[in-house]
Amino acid sequence: MATKILLCVLFVLSGGNSFAQSGSRSLVRIALGDYRAEMKKIQARSLDVAGVDLDQKKVDLIVDSRELQWLKAEGYSPMVVSASRVAAAPDSRYQNPEKIEAALKQFAAIHPDLAEVKSIGKSLEGRDVWAVRLTKNVKQEHPSRPHVFFNAMHHAREVMTSEIGLDIVETLLNGYGKDPQITHWLDAYVIDVVPMFNVDGNNLVWSQDSMWRKNARGGYGVDINRNYPYAWNSCRGSSGSKYAQDYRGESAASEPETRLMMEYVRSIRPVMSISYHSYSEIVIYPYGCEGQRTETREVVEKIGKELASRLKKDDGKGTYTAGTAPELLYSVDGGDLDWLYAVGQVIPFVIEVNASSQGFQPNYPRWRDRTVEAQREGWRYLLSRMDGASIFGRIKGSDGRVPPQARIRIRAEGGAFSQELQVGPSGHFHVILNPGIYRVQVEATGYSSEPRQVKVGDLRTPFEPVLRKI
Ligand SMILES: [Zn+2]
């Protein structure tokens, strides 16, 4: 009885505006017995999963009173974590759309040779989504430099993620000319950062609802990270209900933000990427549907596990865990990871930063700097992996032209690994591999070529195929 009264007192009214969810909500924590089976049940009920603690097998949920009753009826004893986290606006030192725009423009003004800020397009409500490009002599075109892409805040309430995006920009710019690794990365690669992707949603976090996750569609919102067209609505990894936190939208790529991101990725053709989310202290790689593994998992999953091993947990005990979404959380369909991998030819990762004890909006003075500093080990590893085992070069024709629509087929000698890639219009490519011996063939209409054997060591290996014009 006492518990019940306490729960009622801690419920928070979310206000009468159109963007708030109906009724009261609270952040509760439950312990799971059979983690995988019970997570499926939670997902089938479309509960709002805030984060997980994999070691303790505990799940944080944001629930209304009806959902709380359901949890109790299912035999759980939900512990209210903190109702204030559901109600209060984030610490005002966290970024908002206006502040992030100003901060990025200021960086570009101080470092005009290294940083360029551009809007990649407009959100549903007409806000600019800002990207910053970092590379030496940034105002010139550099088709031979491979791209690496970092984005943050698909989900509006995950405010720490934009701090990480901003810290990537700041650390790289301040380190150029001082830190030899950073200097090399900015000389050799183009690093693109979108530190606040869901600008409309973030505006709602500040103005309406601190737990807002989705975009600003129609007062209910669409989960941008369930709206990507690859395998959209394919494995119960999203909801068809408008008010569910993982609502996938009316149709695949129905949201302007989703389309913006797809167009941007197609234009930059990144080799690898990280999308920052919070919280759970995990690294996720594709695919999002159960039982599906990437064709190049030997490479993708190895990098994901390395990445996780470099990220220390906030409590200082151990490092992040790596896996697919169904292995670590639940099935996800229409997420950016699967589209980036299957269509964008990117090696993509999601990092869920911070733990349950920090939550979506960690105490700013206590956790902001500690979090962004800890994350540097992760993105620095990804950039250093660009210098590791891989082949790179440019495809040319014997007629001096770049053969259009060229494809590279890579097969491991004596192994199962095989990969096929479409080369971009510039003819440049950079393919991350494990060390080994490969048979590489380039194909293009109107050209012929023989397969070649390429030995890949621990460093990137130049490969310059010339195709005979037929
Ligand atoms: Zn998220």
Residues whose N, C-alpha, C, O or C-beta is under 5 A from the ligand:
A	BS01	ZN	H155 H277 S278
